[in-house]
Amino acid sequence: MREAELYTRLPEERVRCELCAHHCLLKPGQSGICRVRENHSGRLFTAVADLVVATHVDPVEKKPFYHVLPASKSYSLAAPGCNFRCRHCQNYEISQVSRQRVPGFGAHRRPVELVREALAAGCRSLAYTYTEPTVYFELLSETALLAREQGLLNLMVSNGFLSPAARQRLYPLIDAANIDLKGWSDRFYRRVCSARSKQPVLDTIASFIDHGIWVEVTTLLIPGYNDDPAELKELARFLASLSPAIPWHVTGFFPTYRLTSVSPTPPETLNRARKIGLEAGLYYVFSGNRPGLGGEDTYCPGCATTLIRRYGFRVLENRVREGRCPDCGEPVAGIF
């Protein structure tokens, strides 16, 4: 345990956590919604400042990042915990942990070790992923600083439910973020994710873009929950209003965790969502979790030629040259 960053001390030994948009108000002995930050006698402590529960070398496309160093490897890492309670969480074994389980869960690792392993594996980036990186803010921050000194990119895969204070601290550290915009209705966020509103997520997407962080957005389509075409149109219009160059990944749901009675997402739902995104003016809309469906490639927004061909997490061809289409010279947004 170590004293946490981003919190306010209050009378009667209470504290207000300022890390995410929940802004948990905690009495002594209480932990936040994330279950990894706890009030000890009027001071906030984190249990995951050096606790790593997963590391793996992944294709960057798996995160998914389609316009960040295509075909490169990313060193992925996670600590336990999450500030959401998503009923469909794919990594619930490590994200939905009890307060009692956290201290002995995972292994204590130093940021310098993580960066060294990333370099040894030939990775060009570190990805803070699998669980919610916000809740292991201290580990992320220290590792990101060392990674940047070694020329590695820092990638964040997040639900985006950050506080303004946390965003401010992350602006100079993060090169790219894939934000889960889990649905368009606040009812979905309350019903499925145990979050009061999508607004903090929208604010994170907009502010990251304003501060020069490359942003890609993912929406996992759950039949009957967040796949209403009218809502998807509103979501796509919001993204296009920020930038038509935001890649939007519409991905397929598979039954898991507490949503095992819901059927997998039909391919036609993904195709419809992709069409909605393109009609809203987005240049890059990708359908995921269905290799070969036809929505995995990057096309030039200028001349419509195929620039990057993919199958699953594999890049079959990359024709982008110095960030431009080789045929018409149109810029291709991203980090290439």
C-alpha positions in Angstrom: 0.0 0.0 0.0 1.2 3.5 -0.8 -0.4 6.9 -0.5 -2.4 7.7 -3.6 -2.3 10.8 -5.8 -5.3 13.0 -6.7 -7.4 13.2 -3.6 -8.6 15.8 -1.1 -8.6 15.5 2.6 -11.8 16.5 4.4 -13.0 17.0 8.0 -13.7 14.0 10.2 -10.9 12.0 8.4 -13.0 11.7 5.2 -11.4 12.0 1.8 -12.6 12.7 -1.7 -11.0 10.8 -4.5 -10.4 13.0 -7.5 -9.2 10.2 -9.9 -12.3 9.4 -11.8 -15.7 10.9 -12.4 -17.3 8.9 -9.5 -15.5 11.3 -7.1 -15.9 8.8 -4.3 -16.4 10.3 -0.8 -14.9 7.9 1.7 -14.9 7.5 5.4 -12.0 5.8 7.2 -11.9 2.1 6.3 -14.0 2.6 3.1 -12.7 1.8 -0.4 -13.8 3.4 -3.6 -15.9 1.8 -6.3 -12.7 0.6 -7.8 -11.9 -1.4 -4.6 -8.2 -0.6 -4.9 -8.1 2.9 -3.2 -8.9 3.0 0.5 -9.2 5.6 3.2 -6.7 4.9 6.1 -7.2 7.4 8.9 -7.9 10.3 6.7 -5.4 9.5 3.9 -6.1 7.8 0.7 -4.0 4.7 -0.2 -3.7 2.7 -3.3 -3.1 -1.1 -3.4 -2.0 -1.2 -7.0 0.9 1.3 -7.3 3.3 -1.6 -8.1 0.9 -4.6 -8.5 0.7 -6.1 -11.9 -1.8 -8.8 -12.7 -1.1 -9.4 -16.4 1.6 -8.7 -19.0 1.7 -9.8 -22.6 3.2 -8.9 -26.0 0.3 -8.2 -28.3 -0.2 -6.9 -31.9 -1.1 -3.3 -31.5 -4.2 -4.1 -33.6 -5.6 -6.2 -30.8 -6.0 -3.2 -28.5 -7.5 -2.2 -31.0 -5.4 0.5 -32.6 -5.6 0.5 -36.4 -3.8 3.8 -37.0 -1.0 3.5 -34.5 2.2 2.0 -35.9 0.4 -0.8 -37.8 1.8 -4.3 -37.5 4.0 -3.3 -34.5 4.1 -5.1 -31.1 2.8 -3.5 -27.9 3.8 -4.6 -24.4 0.4 -4.8 -22.6 0.1 -4.6 -18.9 -2.6 -4.4 -16.2 -3.2 -4.0 -12.5 -6.3 -5.4 -10.7 -9.5 -3.3 -10.5 -11.9 -1.2 -12.4 -14.2 1.8 -11.7 -17.0 0.2 -13.7 -19.1 -2.9 -13.0 -19.9 -3.9 -16.6 -22.1 -6.9 -16.8 -20.4 -8.1 -20.0 -16.8 -7.6 -18.9 -14.4 -9.9 -20.8 -11.7 -9.6 -18.2 -13.9 -9.8 -15.1 -11.5 -12.2 -13.3 -8.9 -9.4 -13.0 -11.1 -6.3 -13.1 -13.9 -7.2 -10.7 -11.9 -8.0 -7.6 -12.8 -7.8 -4.0 -11.0 -5.4 -1.6 -9.8 -8.4 0.4 -8.4 -10.2 -2.6 -6.3 -7.3 -4.1 -3.2 -7.3 -1.8 -2.2 -10.9 -2.7 -3.3 -10.7 -6.3 -0.7 -10.4 -9.0 3.0 -9.6 -8.6 4.9 -6.6 -7.4 6.8 -5.1 -10.4 8.9 -2.0 -10.9 8.3 0.3 -13.8 11.9 0.0 -14.9 11.4 -3.8 -15.2 8.3 -3.4 -17.4 10.0 -1.0 -19.7 13.1 -3.2 -20.0 10.9 -6.2 -20.9 9.0 -4.2 -23.5 12.3 -3.2 -25.2 13.7 -6.7 -25.0 10.5 -8.0 -26.8 11.0 -5.6 -29.6 7.8 -3.6 -28.8 7.4 0.0 -29.9 4.8 0.9 -27.3 3.4 0.1 -23.9 -0.4 -0.4 -23.6 -2.2 0.1 -20.3 -5.1 -2.2 -20.9 -7.1 -5.3 -19.9 -8.5 -3.7 -16.8 -9.1 0.1 -16.3 -5.8 2.0 -16.4 -7.4 4.9 -14.5 -7.4 2.9 -11.2 -3.6 2.2 -11.4 -2.8 5.8 -12.2 0.4 5.9 -10.1 1.8 2.8 -11.8 0.8 4.1 -15.3 2.4 7.5 -14.7 5.7 6.2 -13.5 6.0 3.6 -16.2 4.9 6.1 -18.9 7.7 8.5 -18.0 10.3 5.8 -18.3 8.8 4.5 -21.5 8.9 7.9 -23.1 12.6 8.3 -22.2 13.3 5.1 -24.0 11.4 6.2 -27.2 8.3 4.0 -26.6 4.8 5.2 -27.2 2.3 5.1 -24.3 -1.1 3.7 -25.3 -4.2 3.8 -23.0 -7.2 1.5 -23.4 -9.8 3.0 -21.2 -13.5 3.5 -20.4 -12.8 7.2 -20.4 -14.6 7.9 -17.1 -11.8 10.2 -15.9 -11.9 13.3 -13.7 -10.6 16.6 -15.2 -7.7 16.4 -12.8 -6.6 13.0 -14.0 -7.0 14.1 -17.6 -4.8 17.1 -17.0 -2.0 14.8 -15.6 -2.3 12.4 -18.5 -2.1 14.9 -21.4 1.7 15.0 -21.4 2.1 11.2 -20.9 -0.3 9.5 -23.3 0.4 9.3 -27.1 -2.8 7.5 -28.0 -6.0 6.3 -26.4 -8.7 3.9 -27.4 -11.8 4.9 -25.5 -14.7 2.6 -25.0 -17.8 4.7 -25.7 -20.0 1.9 -24.5 -23.4 3.2 -25.7 -25.2 6.5 -26.3 -27.9 6.4 -23.6 -27.3 7.2 -20.0 -29.7 4.4 -19.1 -27.3 1.9 -20.7 -24.4 3.3 -18.6 -26.5 3.0 -15.4 -28.0 -0.4 -16.2 -25.0 -2.2 -17.6 -21.9 -0.3 -16.4 -23.0 1.1 -13.0 -22.0 4.6 -14.1 -24.3 7.5 -13.8 -23.7 9.1 -17.3 -21.7 9.0 -20.5 -20.8 12.7 -20.2 -17.4 12.2 -18.6 -16.5 9.8 -21.4 -17.5 12.3 -24.0 -15.5 15.0 -22.2 -12.4 12.7 -22.2 -12.6 12.0 -25.9 -13.0 15.7 -26.7 -10.3 16.8 -24.4 -7.8 14.2 -25.4 -8.2 15.2 -29.0 -7.8 18.9 -28.1 -4.5 18.1 -26.4 -3.0 16.2 -29.3 -3.6 12.7 -28.1 -4.5 10.3 -30.9 -7.9 8.8 -30.2 -9.7 5.8 -31.5 -13.1 4.8 -30.2 -14.6 1.3 -29.6 -18.3 0.5 -29.2 -19.2 -3.1 -28.4 -22.7 -3.7 -29.7 -24.9 -5.8 -27.4 -28.2 -7.0 -29.0 -31.1 -5.2 -27.5 -29.0 -3.0 -25.2 -27.1 -0.5 -27.2 -27.5 -1.3 -30.9 -30.5 0.9 -31.6 -29.8 2.6 -35.0 -31.1 6.0 -33.9 -28.7 6.0 -30.9 -25.8 4.9 -33.1 -26.5 7.7 -35.5 -26.2 10.2 -32.6 -23.0 8.6 -31.4 -21.5 8.7 -34.9 -22.5 12.3 -35.4 -20.8 13.2 -32.1 -17.6 11.6 -33.2 -17.7 13.2 -36.6 -18.4 16.6 -35.0 -15.1 16.3 -33.2 -13.1 15.0 -36.1 -14.1 12.9 -39.2 -10.7 11.2 -38.8 -11.5 9.4 -35.5 -11.4 5.7 -36.2 -14.6 4.0 -34.8 -14.4 0.3 -34.0 -17.9 -1.3 -33.9 -17.3 -4.8 -32.4 -19.3 -7.9 -31.8 -20.5 -9.1 -28.4 -20.2 -12.7 -27.2 -22.0 -14.0 -24.1 -19.9 -13.7 -21.0 -19.8 -12.9 -17.2 -23.4 -11.7 -16.3 -24.8 -11.4 -19.8 -24.7 -15.1 -20.8 -28.3 -15.1 -21.9 -27.8 -12.5 -24.6 -27.1 -13.8 -28.2 -23.9 -12.8 -30.0 -24.0 -9.8 -32.2 -25.3 -10.7 -35.7 -22.9 -9.7 -38.6 -25.7 -7.6 -40.1 -25.7 -5.4 -37.0 -22.0 -4.7 -37.4 -22.5 -3.9 -41.1 -25.3 -1.6 -40.3 -23.4 0.3 -37.6 -20.4 0.6 -40.0 -22.7 2.1 -42.6 -24.1 4.5 -40.1 -20.6 5.7 -39.2 -19.6 6.3 -42.8 -22.9 8.1 -43.5 -22.2 10.4 -40.5 -19.0 11.5 -42.2 -16.4 9.3 -40.4 -13.5 8.3 -42.7 -12.5 5.2 -40.8 -15.1 2.8 -39.5 -14.1 -0.8 -38.7 -16.1 -3.9 -37.8 -14.3 -6.0 -35.2 -14.4 -9.6 -33.8 -15.6 -10.9 -37.2 -12.5 -11.5 -39.4 -13.4 -11.5 -43.1 -16.6 -9.6 -42.6 -15.4 -6.8 -44.8 -14.9 -3.9 -42.5 -11.3 -4.3 -41.4 -9.4 -2.3 -44.0 -8.4 1.3 -44.1 -9.4 3.3 -47.2 -8.1 6.6 -48.4 -10.5 9.4 -47.6 -9.4 11.1 -50.8 -9.4 8.6 -53.6 -11.0 5.6 -51.8 -8.2 3.2 -52.6 -7.3 0.5 -50.1 -4.4 1.5 -48.0 -4.2 -1.1 -45.2 -5.5 -4.6 -45.6 -6.1 -6.6 -42.4 -7.4 -10.0 -41.4 -8.1 -10.3 -37.6 -5.0 -8.8 -35.9 -2.7 -9.3 -38.9 -1.8 -6.6 -41.3 -1.6 -8.1 -44.8 -0.5 -4.9 -46.6 0.3 -1.3 -45.6 0.6 1.2 -48.4 0.7 4.3 -46.3 3.9 6.2 -46.9 5.0 9.0 -44.5 1.4 9.4 -43.4 -0.1 9.8 -46.8 -1.8 7.9 -49.6 0.8 6.9 -52.2 -1.8 7.4 -55.0 -3.3 10.8 -54.4 -1.2 12.2 -51.6 -4.1 12.6 -49.1 -3.0 12.7 -45.5 -3.9 9.6 -43.5 -4.6 10.5 -39.8 -2.8 8.5 -37.1 0.7 7.7 -35.9 2.6 6.1 -38.8 
